[in-house]
Amino acid sequence: MTLRNHLRLALDGQHPRLGRTVEFALLTLIIVSAIGMGIETLNGLPPGIYAFFAGLEVFVVTAFALEYGLRLTVSDQPLRYARSFYGIIDLISFLPTLVGLLLTGSALDGRAIRTLRLFRLLRLLKIVRYANAADRLREAWRLVRDEVIVFGLAALIVLYVCALIIYQFENEAQPEAFSSVFSAMWWAAVTLTTVGYGDIYPITAMGRIFTVVMLFVALGIIAIPTGLVASAMSELRKRKAGEDRTHPPSEINREPPTRAS
C-alpha cells in the first residue's frame, strides 16, 4: 500500500492501525476548541488562561489547515472534495482565523464562524456507527427537497404580505415599532414561527384580528415541512424493513450446501 493510500485511509478513519487514533485526535480538537470558545467569554480569568486558549487556537488552526491540505493531496478528485459540504466546513474551520493571523498577527474574534467546526462532527458520525442514520436523513431530504423549497418560497411570500398588511394597520398607532414594512417583517417572522417574543405586538383592533388569522396560518407553516420530512423518513424505514424481510442476513450470508461426492 502506498503512502498516499495510508494517509487517505487514516484521514477517513478506516486505517487498520491509525484510523481510530486520527479519528480520536480530530474529535478531541473539535471538542476542546468548542469548549475553549466558551471559556474565553468568561470574565475575570487569569491572563494566563486567555493566553493558553489563544495558543490552543493557533495549534488547532494549524492542525486543521494541515489536515485540509492532506485531504486535497490524497483525494482522487480534489476539486470535488473542496466543493463538497465537508470540504467547505473543513475550510471554514481554519481559514478565517488563519487569515487574521497572517494579516494582523492575531486571531480574529470570529466565534460565530468558528462554531461551524462542530459540523465536522458529522464527518466522524459518518465514519462510525451513525452512518446509516445520516444516509436516511440525506435520502429523506432528497425525496422532499423540491416540496420544501417550493413551500419555503411560498412562506417567504406570505411573510412579506403579512408585513405589508400589519404595517397598514399599526403604522399610525405605533410609528416607532412599525416604522416600515421591513421592521414589520420582524414581527411577522416571530409570529409566523409561533415564537412570540412580545417586544412588538399590535394594539389596534384590526391588527389583533389579523394576528389571530396569522396564528392559524403559522400552524400550517410549521407543520407542513415537518410532516413532509417525517413522512419521507417513515417511508424509508418501511422500505428498509421490507428489504430486510426479503433478503434477511441469514440468507445472504449463508453458504450454499456442498454436494456430497
N, C-alpha and C positions, 0 to 999 in steps of 0.2 A: 504494500500500500504506500502510495506517495505521501510526501509531507502535506501536500495540498488536501488530499482526502482526509488525512488525520485531523487537520485544522477544521475542515468543514464538519466532520462528524462531532468533533469536540464542541464547536460552537452551537451545533444543533442538539447537543445533549445525548447523542447516540453513540459516542465513542465508548468501547467496552471498558477502558480504564480511566479516561479523562472526562467522560461525559457528565457524570454526576458531580465531579469536582468543579467543573466550569459552571454547570447549572447552579450549584450552591453558591459559588462566588458571585455570580451575577445577581442572584436573588438577594444575597447579603448586601451588595452595593445599593440595590434599589431601595431596600427597606431602611438601611442606615441613612441613606440620602434623604428619604422622605421624613424620617424621624428628626433628622438634623434640621430640616427646614422648619419644623415646628418649634424646636428648641431655640432656634435663632430669634424667634419672635418674643421670647420671654425677656422681661426687663430685670435689671439688677444682677445679672450673672457676672462672674469674674471675667475680666478681659481675656484671660487665657482660654476660656470656654469658646468665646467667639472666634478667637484665633485658631483654635483646634478645628472648629467646623469650617472655617474658611480654607484651611489647608486640606481638610477632608474633601471639600467641594472640588478643589483643584485636582486631587487624586482621582475622584470619581469621574470628572470630565475627561481626564487623560485616559482612564481605563475605557470609558465608553467610546472615545474617539479612536482608540487603538482597535477596539472590537469592531467598530464600524468599518474601518479600513481593511481589517482582515476579512470581514464578510464580503466586501466588494472584491477583494483579491481572489478568494476561493470560490465565489459564486460562478456558476456556468453562464448566467445572464445578469451581469452587474447592474445594467440599467433597469431591468425588470425588478430587481430587488430594491433599488433606490427609489422607484416609483410606487412600490407596494406600501400597504398600510404599516407593516412592521418596519420597513426601511425608513419611512418618514418619521415614525416615532423614535427610532434609533437615532436619526439625525437631530431631531429636535431636543433629544435628551442631553446633548452636549454642545450643540452649535451656539446658542445664544450666550452661554457662559464663556465659551471659548473665544467668541468674538470680543466680548467685553475684556477678557484678559489680554488679548492681543492689542486692542486699540487703546485701552485706558490703563492697563496694568493691574486692574482689579476686577473681580467678578461682578457682573451686573446683578442687581436685585430683581431677578425675574422669576420669583417664586411661582407665579401663575403659570409660566411656561414650564418651569422645572417640575411641577407636579405631574406633567404629562409622562414623566418617567414611569409612573405607576402603571401606565398602559403596557409597559414592557413585561409586566407580569403575565399578560395574556399570552406572550410567546412561550413562557415557561409552562403555563397551563396547557398550551397546545402540545408541548413536548410530553407532559406527564399524563396523569390519569383522566383529565377532563377533556381530552381531545374529541371524544365522541359528542359531548355536550356542546362544545364550540362548533363542531361541524353541523349539528342540528340547528343551532341558532343561525348560522350562516345560510343554511338551506331554507330555513323559515323566512329569513329576510328576502332571499331571492324569490320566494313564492309570492310574497305580498308587497314587494318593493314598489311596483307600479301603482298599486292601490293606495299605499301610504303616501307616495309622492303626490298623487292627484289630490288626495284628501288634505295633505299639508298645504298645498297651494290654495285649495278652497278655504281652509281655515284662515290663511293669511288675508284672503279677500273679506271673509266675514269679520275678521279683526279690524280691518280698516273701515269697513262700512259701519260697524258699531261705534268706532271712534268718531266718525263723522256725525252720526245721529246723536250721541251723547253730548258732543260739542254744541250742537244746536240747542239742546235742552238746558245745558248747565253753564254755558259761557257767560251769560249775563248775570246769573246768580253767583257764580264763583269764577270771576275772571282770572284769578291767580292760579287756582288749581287746574282749570280747563282753559288755559290761555291760548291753546292752538289744538288742531286736530292731532298733532304728533304727541303733545303732552297727554291728550285724551287716550292715546293708544296704550299708555302705561296702565291706565285704569281698565281698559278693555282687555289687555293681556292678563292682568291679575284676576279679573272677573271670569273670563272665559276658561281659565285654568283652575277655577274654583279655589284659588289661594286666599284671596281676600285679606290683604294686609290692613285695610282700613285707613290708610293715610289719605286716600282720596275717595270720596263717595258722593253720590248725587243727593241733593236736598230738595229738588223740585218734584212735584207730583208726577209729571211725565217722565222725568229721569228715573224715578224709583220704579215706575211701572215697566219702563223699558229694561231696567236691571233685572227684574223678575223674569222677563222673557229671555234675556240673555242667559240667565242661570239654567233654564231648561235646555237652551241650545248648547251650553257648556257641557252638560251631561253627555250629549252625543259626541262632542269633540274629544272628550277624554276617553269615552268608552269604545268608540269605533276602532281607532288604531290598536288599542289593547286587545279588543276582540279578534281583529284580523291576525295579529301575531299569535295569540293563544290558539286560534283555530288552526293556523299553519303548524304550530308545534304539536297539537293533538293529532293532526293528520300524519305528520312524520313519525310520531310514536306508534300509531296504528300500523303504518306501513312497515316500520322496523319490526314490530311484533309479528306481523304476517310473514315477513321474510324469515324470521327465526323459527316459526312453526313449519314453514315449507321446507327450510333447509336447517334442521337442528344441528348443532355442533357434533353430536354423536354420529350423525350420518355423514357429515362432511369429512370428519377426521378418521372414520372407521376404515381400516384397511380391508381390501377385498379378500375373501377367503381363498386360501391356496387350494388348488386342486390336487387331490391325492394321486400320487403316481401309481 
